[in-house]
Amino acid sequence: MVFCVFNEAGIRDQVKTGDSVTMEGNYLVYNDEFGIVLKNCRLCREDRNG
């Protein structure tokens, strides 16, 4: 699992559950609850399913 922290508002409104996305960010830490945590994330690509 990957937990992404975004710097710009509205990114989460661009994708829906089930979409395949490519994210880019800086590795921050591994967390037992959240998995890999990335900061300063940006959406590189979005592929709509359905």
C-alpha positions in Angstrom: 0.0 0.0 0.0 1.2 3.5 -0.7 0.0 6.7 1.1 0.4 9.8 -1.0 0.5 13.4 0.4 -0.4 16.0 -2.3 0.7 19.6 -2.5 -2.1 20.8 -4.7 -5.8 20.9 -4.0 -8.2 18.9 -6.1 -6.1 16.0 -7.1 -8.2 13.5 -5.3 -11.3 14.9 -7.2 -9.6 13.9 -10.5 -9.7 10.1 -9.8 -12.3 7.6 -8.8 -12.1 4.3 -7.0 -10.9 1.7 -9.5 -8.9 4.1 -11.7 -5.3 3.1 -12.5 -3.0 6.0 -11.7 0.7 6.7 -12.0 2.0 8.9 -9.1 5.3 10.5 -8.5 6.6 11.6 -5.1 9.4 11.6 -2.7 9.8 8.7 -0.4 9.3 9.8 3.3 9.0 6.6 5.4 7.5 3.1 5.7 4.6 3.0 8.2 3.1 -0.2 9.5 -0.4 1.3 9.2 -0.1 3.2 5.8 2.7 1.3 4.0 5.0 3.4 2.0 4.5 7.2 2.5 5.3 9.5 -0.3 5.3 13.3 0.0 5.0 16.1 -2.6 3.1 13.8 -4.9 1.7 14.6 -8.3 -0.6 12.7 -10.6 1.4 11.7 -13.7 -1.1 9.6 -15.6 -4.7 8.5 -15.1 -6.4 5.6 -16.9 -10.2 5.4 -16.4 -11.6 1.9 -15.9 -15.1 1.5 -17.3 
